[in-house]
Amino acid sequence: MGRGYRRAELDAGRLRALVAALRIHVETTTEAQKCIHYLFGNRSRMRYPQFRAKGLCNLFGRRRGWA
């Protein structure tokens, strides 16, 4: 599964699925562990489905340079 799929998971609020996918790489890269810690530490800020339901702006992945 590609990056676009993972971004869609994040945008849909499926953090557990993202963490499960990252756990596969924890033994081989420190970046995976850092990302897991980031996701858990900031999960209250990543409630994108609830934010959209309230009509709030969600700019994740919309920055210039993200393909």
PDB file of N, CA, C and O in Angstrom, chain B, residues numbered from 101:
ATOM      1  N   MET B 101       0.845  -1.180   0.000  1.00  0.00           N
ATOM      2  CA  MET B 101       0.000   0.000   0.000  1.00  0.00           C
ATOM      3  C   MET B 101       0.881   1.230   0.000  1.00  0.00           C
ATOM      4  O   MET B 101       1.904   1.285   0.682  1.00  0.00           O
ATOM      5  N   GLY B 102       0.471   2.201  -0.765  1.00  0.00           N
ATOM      6  CA  GLY B 102       1.289   3.379  -0.942  1.00  0.00           C
ATOM      7  C   GLY B 102       1.029   4.482   0.067  1.00  0.00           C
ATOM      8  O   GLY B 102       0.179   4.373   0.950  1.00  0.00           O
ATOM      9  N   ARG B 103       1.800   5.549  -0.104  1.00  0.00           N
ATOM     10  CA  ARG B 103       1.674   6.689   0.804  1.00  0.00           C
ATOM     11  C   ARG B 103       0.295   7.317   0.744  1.00  0.00           C
ATOM     12  O   ARG B 103      -0.226   7.775   1.761  1.00  0.00           O
ATOM     13  N   GLY B 104      -0.298   7.341  -0.440  1.00  0.00           N
ATOM     14  CA  GLY B 104      -1.625   7.927  -0.575  1.00  0.00           C
ATOM     15  C   GLY B 104      -2.659   7.203   0.274  1.00  0.00           C
ATOM     16  O   GLY B 104      -3.548   7.823   0.859  1.00  0.00           O
ATOM     17  N   TYR B 105      -2.530   5.886   0.332  1.00  0.00           N
ATOM     18  CA  TYR B 105      -3.459   5.091   1.147  1.00  0.00           C
ATOM     19  C   TYR B 105      -3.273   5.415   2.618  1.00  0.00           C
ATOM     20  O   TYR B 105      -4.251   5.565   3.352  1.00  0.00           O
ATOM     21  N   ARG B 106      -2.031   5.523   3.052  1.00  0.00           N
ATOM     22  CA  ARG B 106      -1.762   5.834   4.463  1.00  0.00           C
ATOM     23  C   ARG B 106      -2.237   7.234   4.806  1.00  0.00           C
ATOM     24  O   ARG B 106      -2.754   7.458   5.901  1.00  0.00           O
ATOM     25  N   ARG B 107      -2.074   8.169   3.900  1.00  0.00           N
ATOM     26  CA  ARG B 107      -2.595   9.526   4.146  1.00  0.00           C
ATOM     27  C   ARG B 107      -4.112   9.495   4.264  1.00  0.00           C
ATOM     28  O   ARG B 107      -4.689  10.210   5.083  1.00  0.00           O
ATOM     29  N   ALA B 108      -4.751   8.676   3.457  1.00  0.00           N
ATOM     30  CA  ALA B 108      -6.214   8.554   3.533  1.00  0.00           C
ATOM     31  C   ALA B 108      -6.624   7.958   4.878  1.00  0.00           C
ATOM     32  O   ALA B 108      -7.637   8.359   5.451  1.00  0.00           O
ATOM     33  N   GLU B 109      -5.843   7.003   5.382  1.00  0.00           N
ATOM     34  CA  GLU B 109      -6.131   6.433   6.702  1.00  0.00           C
ATOM     35  C   GLU B 109      -6.026   7.512   7.781  1.00  0.00           C
ATOM     36  O   GLU B 109      -6.891   7.614   8.652  1.00  0.00           O
ATOM     37  N   LEU B 110      -4.982   8.299   7.717  1.00  0.00           N
ATOM     38  CA  LEU B 110      -4.805   9.371   8.698  1.00  0.00           C
ATOM     39  C   LEU B 110      -5.938  10.378   8.592  1.00  0.00           C
ATOM     40  O   LEU B 110      -6.490  10.807   9.606  1.00  0.00           O
ATOM     41  N   ASP B 111      -6.277  10.746   7.398  1.00  0.00           N
ATOM     42  CA  ASP B 111      -7.355  11.712   7.185  1.00  0.00           C
ATOM     43  C   ASP B 111      -8.699  11.171   7.684  1.00  0.00           C
ATOM     44  O   ASP B 111      -9.570  11.937   8.095  1.00  0.00           O
ATOM     45  N   ALA B 112      -8.857   9.842   7.642  1.00  0.00           N
ATOM     46  CA  ALA B 112     -10.090   9.211   8.117  1.00  0.00           C
ATOM     47  C   ALA B 112     -10.064   8.935   9.619  1.00  0.00           C
ATOM     48  O   ALA B 112     -11.050   8.463  10.185  1.00  0.00           O
ATOM     49  N   GLY B 113      -8.931   9.230  10.264  1.00  0.00           N
ATOM     50  CA  GLY B 113      -8.842   9.016  11.705  1.00  0.00           C
ATOM     51  C   GLY B 113      -8.518   7.592  12.111  1.00  0.00           C
ATOM     52  O   GLY B 113      -8.750   7.211  13.258  1.00  0.00           O
ATOM     53  N   ARG B 114      -7.987   6.797  11.191  1.00  0.00           N
ATOM     54  CA  ARG B 114      -7.653   5.398  11.491  1.00  0.00           C
ATOM     55  C   ARG B 114      -6.211   5.281  11.988  1.00  0.00           C
ATOM     56  O   ARG B 114      -5.358   4.688  11.328  1.00  0.00           O
ATOM     57  N   LEU B 115      -5.962   5.853  13.156  1.00  0.00           N
ATOM     58  CA  LEU B 115      -4.607   5.879  13.707  1.00  0.00           C
ATOM     59  C   LEU B 115      -4.109   4.491  14.084  1.00  0.00           C
ATOM     60  O   LEU B 115      -2.921   4.204  13.935  1.00  0.00           O
ATOM     61  N   ARG B 116      -4.982   3.638  14.563  1.00  0.00           N
ATOM     62  CA  ARG B 116      -4.562   2.280  14.939  1.00  0.00           C
ATOM     63  C   ARG B 116      -4.034   1.510  13.735  1.00  0.00           C
ATOM     64  O   ARG B 116      -3.062   0.764  13.847  1.00  0.00           O
ATOM     65  N   ALA B 117      -4.669   1.691  12.596  1.00  0.00           N
ATOM     66  CA  ALA B 117      -4.200   1.019  11.380  1.00  0.00           C
ATOM     67  C   ALA B 117      -2.817   1.536  10.983  1.00  0.00           C
ATOM     68  O   ALA B 117      -1.966   0.765  10.541  1.00  0.00           O
ATOM     69  N   LEU B 118      -2.600   2.819  11.139  1.00  0.00           N
ATOM     70  CA  LEU B 118      -1.290   3.384  10.826  1.00  0.00           C
ATOM     71  C   LEU B 118      -0.214   2.844  11.760  1.00  0.00           C
ATOM     72  O   LEU B 118       0.877   2.481  11.321  1.00  0.00           O
ATOM     73  N   VAL B 119      -0.528   2.796  13.039  1.00  0.00           N
ATOM     74  CA  VAL B 119       0.439   2.288  14.012  1.00  0.00           C
ATOM     75  C   VAL B 119       0.749   0.822  13.732  1.00  0.00           C
ATOM     76  O   VAL B 119       1.904   0.405  13.831  1.00  0.00           O
ATOM     77  N   ALA B 120      -0.250   0.050  13.390  1.00  0.00           N
ATOM     78  CA  ALA B 120      -0.032  -1.368  13.064  1.00  0.00           C
ATOM     79  C   ALA B 120       0.908  -1.499  11.868  1.00  0.00           C
ATOM     80  O   ALA B 120       1.785  -2.363  11.858  1.00  0.00           O
ATOM     81  N   ALA B 121       0.732  -0.662  10.880  1.00  0.00           N
ATOM     82  CA  ALA B 121       1.601  -0.698   9.699  1.00  0.00           C
ATOM     83  C   ALA B 121       3.020  -0.272  10.050  1.00  0.00           C
ATOM     84  O   ALA B 121       3.979  -0.801   9.488  1.00  0.00           O
ATOM     85  N   LEU B 122       3.166   0.673  10.968  1.00  0.00           N
ATOM     86  CA  LEU B 122       4.492   1.138  11.367  1.00  0.00           C
ATOM     87  C   LEU B 122       5.240   0.125  12.225  1.00  0.00           C
ATOM     88  O   LEU B 122       6.465   0.025  12.153  1.00  0.00           O
ATOM     89  N   ARG B 123       4.502  -0.621  13.032  1.00  0.00           N
ATOM     90  CA  ARG B 123       5.147  -1.589  13.939  1.00  0.00           C
ATOM     91  C   ARG B 123       6.001  -2.605  13.185  1.00  0.00           C
ATOM     92  O   ARG B 123       6.981  -3.111  13.732  1.00  0.00           O
ATOM     93  N   ILE B 124       5.652  -2.901  11.970  1.00  0.00           N
ATOM     94  CA  ILE B 124       6.417  -3.836  11.143  1.00  0.00           C
ATOM     95  C   ILE B 124       7.846  -3.341  10.954  1.00  0.00           C
ATOM     96  O   ILE B 124       8.769  -4.142  10.813  1.00  0.00           O
ATOM     97  N   HIS B 125       8.031  -2.013  10.950  1.00  0.00           N
ATOM     98  CA  HIS B 125       9.322  -1.419  10.636  1.00  0.00           C
ATOM     99  C   HIS B 125      10.117  -0.963  11.856  1.00  0.00           C
ATOM    100  O   HIS B 125      11.222  -0.441  11.705  1.00  0.00           O
ATOM    101  N   VAL B 126       9.583  -1.148  13.050  1.00  0.00           N
ATOM    102  CA  VAL B 126      10.234  -0.647  14.264  1.00  0.00           C
ATOM    103  C   VAL B 126      11.620  -1.255  14.461  1.00  0.00           C
ATOM    104  O   VAL B 126      12.535  -0.567  14.913  1.00  0.00           O
ATOM    105  N   GLU B 127      11.784  -2.510  14.135  1.00  0.00           N
ATOM    106  CA  GLU B 127      13.072  -3.183  14.330  1.00  0.00           C
ATOM    107  C   GLU B 127      14.147  -2.696  13.366  1.00  0.00           C
ATOM    108  O   GLU B 127      15.337  -2.805  13.661  1.00  0.00           O
ATOM    109  N   THR B 128      13.747  -2.167  12.232  1.00  0.00           N
ATOM    110  CA  THR B 128      14.731  -1.817  11.202  1.00  0.00           C
ATOM    111  C   THR B 128      14.965  -0.317  11.043  1.00  0.00           C
ATOM    112  O   THR B 128      15.940   0.087  10.409  1.00  0.00           O
ATOM    113  N   THR B 129      14.090   0.512  11.605  1.00  0.00           N
ATOM    114  CA  THR B 129      14.275   1.950  11.457  1.00  0.00           C
ATOM    115  C   THR B 129      13.769   2.698  12.687  1.00  0.00           C
ATOM    116  O   THR B 129      12.709   2.385  13.230  1.00  0.00           O
ATOM    117  N   THR B 130      14.533   3.674  13.108  1.00  0.00           N
ATOM    118  CA  THR B 130      14.107   4.480  14.260  1.00  0.00           C
ATOM    119  C   THR B 130      12.979   5.434  13.879  1.00  0.00           C
ATOM    120  O   THR B 130      12.227   5.882  14.744  1.00  0.00           O
ATOM    121  N   GLU B 131      12.860   5.743  12.612  1.00  0.00           N
ATOM    122  CA  GLU B 131      11.812   6.667  12.153  1.00  0.00           C
ATOM    123  C   GLU B 131      10.419   6.103  12.438  1.00  0.00           C
ATOM    124  O   GLU B 131       9.503   6.856  12.768  1.00  0.00           O
ATOM    125  N   ALA B 132      10.257   4.804  12.315  1.00  0.00           N
ATOM    126  CA  ALA B 132       8.954   4.186  12.583  1.00  0.00           C
ATOM    127  C   ALA B 132       8.563   4.389  14.040  1.00  0.00           C
ATOM    128  O   ALA B 132       7.417   4.732  14.332  1.00  0.00           O
ATOM    129  N   GLN B 133       9.502   4.182  14.953  1.00  0.00           N
ATOM    130  CA  GLN B 133       9.215   4.369  16.374  1.00  0.00           C
ATOM    131  C   GLN B 133       8.906   5.828  16.678  1.00  0.00           C
ATOM    132  O   GLN B 133       7.996   6.123  17.452  1.00  0.00           O
ATOM    133  N   LYS B 134       9.656   6.738  16.074  1.00  0.00           N
ATOM    134  CA  LYS B 134       9.401   8.174  16.265  1.00  0.00           C
ATOM    135  C   LYS B 134       7.995   8.536  15.790  1.00  0.00           C
ATOM    136  O   LYS B 134       7.289   9.303  16.445  1.00  0.00           O
ATOM    137  N   CYS B 135       7.603   7.987  14.666  1.00  0.00           N
ATOM    138  CA  CYS B 135       6.286   8.276  14.113  1.00  0.00           C
ATOM    139  C   CYS B 135       5.180   7.733  15.021  1.00  0.00           C
ATOM    140  O   CYS B 135       4.167   8.399  15.233  1.00  0.00           O
ATOM    141  N   ILE B 136       5.373   6.540  15.550  1.00  0.00           N
ATOM    142  CA  ILE B 136       4.388   5.961  16.473  1.00  0.00           C
ATOM    143  C   ILE B 136       4.233   6.855  17.695  1.00  0.00           C
ATOM    144  O   ILE B 136       3.115   7.140  18.124  1.00  0.00           O
ATOM    145  N   HIS B 137       5.349   7.294  18.254  1.00  0.00           N
ATOM    146  CA  HIS B 137       5.291   8.185  19.424  1.00  0.00           C
ATOM    147  C   HIS B 137       4.583   9.491  19.076  1.00  0.00           C
ATOM    148  O   HIS B 137       3.800  10.014  19.870  1.00  0.00           O
ATOM    149  N   TYR B 138       4.864  10.010  17.890  1.00  0.00           N
ATOM    150  CA  TYR B 138       4.210  11.249  17.462  1.00  0.00           C
ATOM    151  C   TYR B 138       2.698  11.054  17.348  1.00  0.00           C
ATOM    152  O   TYR B 138       1.920  11.878  17.827  1.00  0.00           O
ATOM    153  N   LEU B 139       2.295   9.970  16.717  1.00  0.00           N
ATOM    154  CA  LEU B 139       0.867   9.710  16.542  1.00  0.00           C
ATOM    155  C   LEU B 139       0.154   9.584  17.880  1.00  0.00           C
ATOM    156  O   LEU B 139      -0.917  10.160  18.069  1.00  0.00           O
ATOM    157  N   PHE B 140       0.744   8.829  18.815  1.00  0.00           N
ATOM    158  CA  PHE B 140       0.111   8.677  20.124  1.00  0.00           C
ATOM    159  C   PHE B 140       0.122   9.992  20.906  1.00  0.00           C
ATOM    160  O   PHE B 140      -0.857  10.330  21.570  1.00  0.00           O
ATOM    161  N   GLY B 141       1.211  10.718  20.826  1.00  0.00           N
ATOM    162  CA  GLY B 141       1.312  11.967  21.564  1.00  0.00           C
ATOM    163  C   GLY B 141       0.401  13.064  21.053  1.00  0.00           C
ATOM    164  O   GLY B 141       0.050  13.983  21.792  1.00  0.00           O
ATOM    165  N   ASN B 142       0.017  12.969  19.783  1.00  0.00           N
ATOM    166  CA  ASN B 142      -0.785  14.027  19.164  1.00  0.00           C
ATOM    167  C   ASN B 142      -2.141  13.548  18.678  1.00  0.00           C
ATOM    168  O   ASN B 142      -2.799  14.237  17.898  1.00  0.00           O
ATOM    169  N   ARG B 143      -2.566  12.378  19.127  1.00  0.00           N
ATOM    170  CA  ARG B 143      -3.823  11.816  18.611  1.00  0.00           C
ATOM    171  C   ARG B 143      -5.033  12.701  18.887  1.00  0.00           C
ATOM    172  O   ARG B 143      -5.997  12.681  18.121  1.00  0.00           O
ATOM    173  N   SER B 144      -5.000  13.473  19.962  1.00  0.00           N
ATOM    174  CA  SER B 144      -6.146  14.344  20.244  1.00  0.00           C
ATOM    175  C   SER B 144      -6.260  15.467  19.219  1.00  0.00           C
ATOM    176  O   SER B 144      -7.330  16.049  19.041  1.00  0.00           O
ATOM    177  N   ARG B 145      -5.156  15.763  18.551  1.00  0.00           N
ATOM    178  CA  ARG B 145      -5.164  16.804  17.514  1.00  0.00           C
ATOM    179  C   ARG B 145      -5.467  16.236  16.130  1.00  0.00           C
ATOM    180  O   ARG B 145      -5.605  16.994  15.171  1.00  0.00           O
ATOM    181  N   MET B 146      -5.570  14.935  16.017  1.00  0.00           N
ATOM    182  CA  MET B 146      -5.744  14.275  14.726  1.00  0.00           C
ATOM    183  C   MET B 146      -7.137  13.699  14.561  1.00  0.00           C
ATOM    184  O   MET B 146      -7.306  12.642  13.953  1.00  0.00           O
ATOM    185  N   ARG B 147      -8.108  14.368  15.082  1.00  0.00           N
ATOM    186  CA  ARG B 147      -9.496  13.910  14.961  1.00  0.00           C
ATOM    187  C   ARG B 147     -10.125  14.526  13.712  1.00  0.00           C
ATOM    188  O   ARG B 147     -11.139  15.221  13.783  1.00  0.00           O
ATOM    189  N   TYR B 148      -9.508  14.256  12.586  1.00  0.00           N
ATOM    190  CA  TYR B 148      -9.913  14.886  11.337  1.00  0.00           C
ATOM    191  C   TYR B 148     -11.367  14.643  10.956  1.00  0.00           C
ATOM    192  O   TYR B 148     -12.017  15.584  10.498  1.00  0.00           O
ATOM    193  N   PRO B 149     -11.918  13.447  11.114  1.00  0.00           N
ATOM    194  CA  PRO B 149     -13.331  13.267  10.763  1.00  0.00           C
ATOM    195  C   PRO B 149     -14.259  14.164  11.596  1.00  0.00           C
ATOM    196  O   PRO B 149     -15.220  14.726  11.072  1.00  0.00           O
ATOM    197  N   GLN B 150     -13.963  14.293  12.899  1.00  0.00           N
ATOM    198  CA  GLN B 150     -14.787  15.151  13.751  1.00  0.00           C
ATOM    199  C   GLN B 150     -14.622  16.617  13.372  1.00  0.00           C
ATOM    200  O   GLN B 150     -15.587  17.381  13.397  1.00  0.00           O
ATOM    201  N   PHE B 151     -13.413  17.005  13.025  1.00  0.00           N
ATOM    202  CA  PHE B 151     -13.178  18.395  12.622  1.00  0.00           C
ATOM    203  C   PHE B 151     -13.959  18.723  11.353  1.00  0.00           C
ATOM    204  O   PHE B 151     -14.588  19.777  11.256  1.00  0.00           O
ATOM    205  N   ARG B 152     -13.913  17.809  10.377  1.00  0.00           N
ATOM    206  CA  ARG B 152     -14.657  18.040   9.125  1.00  0.00           C
ATOM    207  C   ARG B 152     -16.158  18.090   9.382  1.00  0.00           C
ATOM    208  O   ARG B 152     -16.868  18.894   8.777  1.00  0.00           O
ATOM    209  N   ALA B 153     -16.643  17.228  10.284  1.00  0.00           N
ATOM    210  CA  ALA B 153     -18.080  17.198  10.593  1.00  0.00           C
ATOM    211  C   ALA B 153     -18.545  18.535  11.179  1.00  0.00           C
ATOM    212  O   ALA B 153     -19.698  18.930  11.007  1.00  0.00           O
ATOM    213  N   LYS B 154     -17.643  19.219  11.866  1.00  0.00           N
ATOM    214  CA  LYS B 154     -17.972  20.524  12.440  1.00  0.00           C
ATOM    215  C   LYS B 154     -17.697  21.671  11.480  1.00  0.00           C
ATOM    216  O   LYS B 154     -17.884  22.839  11.820  1.00  0.00           O
ATOM    217  N   GLY B 155     -17.252  21.325  10.276  1.00  0.00           N
ATOM    218  CA  GLY B 155     -16.975  22.345   9.269  1.00  0.00           C
ATOM    219  C   GLY B 155     -15.652  23.056   9.468  1.00  0.00           C
ATOM    220  O   GLY B 155     -15.438  24.136   8.918  1.00  0.00           O
ATOM    221  N   LEU B 156     -14.762  22.465  10.247  1.00  0.00           N
ATOM    222  CA  LEU B 156     -13.457  23.078  10.489  1.00  0.00           C
ATOM    223  C   LEU B 156     -12.476  22.700   9.385  1.00  0.00           C
ATOM    224  O   LEU B 156     -12.621  21.666   8.732  1.00  0.00           O
ATOM    225  N   CYS B 157     -11.506  23.531   9.197  1.00  0.00           N
ATOM    226  CA  CYS B 157     -10.502  23.328   8.150  1.00  0.00           C
ATOM    227  C   CYS B 157      -9.532  22.229   8.548  1.00  0.00           C
ATOM    228  O   CYS B 157      -9.117  22.144   9.704  1.00  0.00           O
ATOM    229  N   ASN B 158      -9.176  21.395   7.596  1.00  0.00           N
ATOM    230  CA  ASN B 158      -8.176  20.346   7.802  1.00  0.00           C
ATOM    231  C   ASN B 158      -7.160  20.485   6.674  1.00  0.00           C
ATOM    232  O   ASN B 158      -7.462  20.192   5.517  1.00  0.00           O
ATOM    233  N   LEU B 159      -5.969  20.929   7.015  1.00  0.00           N
ATOM    234  CA  LEU B 159      -4.955  21.167   5.995  1.00  0.00           C
ATOM    235  C   LEU B 159      -3.924  20.064   5.890  1.00  0.00           C
ATOM    236  O   LEU B 159      -2.928  20.231   5.186  1.00  0.00           O
ATOM    237  N   PHE B 160      -4.126  18.937   6.570  1.00  0.00           N
ATOM    238  CA  PHE B 160      -3.138  17.867   6.507  1.00  0.00           C
ATOM    239  C   PHE B 160      -2.892  17.446   5.057  1.00  0.00           C
ATOM    240  O   PHE B 160      -3.826  17.196   4.295  1.00  0.00           O
ATOM    241  N   GLY B 161      -1.615  17.376   4.703  1.00  0.00           N
ATOM    242  CA  GLY B 161      -1.240  16.884   3.385  1.00  0.00           C
ATOM    243  C   GLY B 161      -1.565  17.814   2.238  1.00  0.00           C
ATOM    244  O   GLY B 161      -1.388  17.442   1.078  1.00  0.00           O
ATOM    245  N   ARG B 162      -2.024  18.983   2.524  1.00  0.00           N
ATOM    246  CA  ARG B 162      -2.395  19.899   1.458  1.00  0.00           C
ATOM    247  C   ARG B 162      -1.296  20.928   1.181  1.00  0.00           C
ATOM    248  O   ARG B 162      -1.449  21.804   0.330  1.00  0.00           O
ATOM    249  N   ARG B 163      -0.193  20.806   1.911  1.00  0.00           N
ATOM    250  CA  ARG B 163       0.897  21.756   1.724  1.00  0.00           C
ATOM    251  C   ARG B 163       1.599  21.511   0.405  1.00  0.00           C
ATOM    252  O   ARG B 163       1.578  20.405  -0.135  1.00  0.00           O
ATOM    253  N   ARG B 164       2.204  22.537  -0.090  1.00  0.00           N
ATOM    254  CA  ARG B 164       2.939  22.431  -1.338  1.00  0.00           C
ATOM    255  C   ARG B 164       4.050  21.405  -1.199  1.00  0.00           C
ATOM    256  O   ARG B 164       4.748  21.380  -0.185  1.00  0.00           O
ATOM    257  N   GLY B 165       4.218  20.570  -2.194  1.00  0.00           N
ATOM    258  CA  GLY B 165       5.269  19.582  -2.198  1.00  0.00           C
ATOM    259  C   GLY B 165       4.835  18.185  -1.787  1.00  0.00           C
ATOM    260  O   GLY B 165       5.605  17.236  -1.933  1.00  0.00           O
ATOM    261  N   TRP B 166       3.638  18.042  -1.282  1.00  0.00           N
ATOM    262  CA  TRP B 166       3.133  16.726  -0.911  1.00  0.00           C
ATOM    263  C   TRP B 166       2.398  16.156  -2.104  1.00  0.00           C
ATOM    264  O   TRP B 166       1.416  16.734  -2.571  1.00  0.00           O
ATOM    265  N   ALA B 167       2.857  15.051  -2.586  1.00  0.00           N
ATOM    266  CA  ALA B 167       2.213  14.449  -3.758  1.00  0.00           C
ATOM    267  C   ALA B 167       1.255  13.362  -3.363  1.00  0.00           C
ATOM    268  O   ALA B 167       0.626  12.749  -4.226  1.00  0.00           O
TER     269      ALA B 167
END
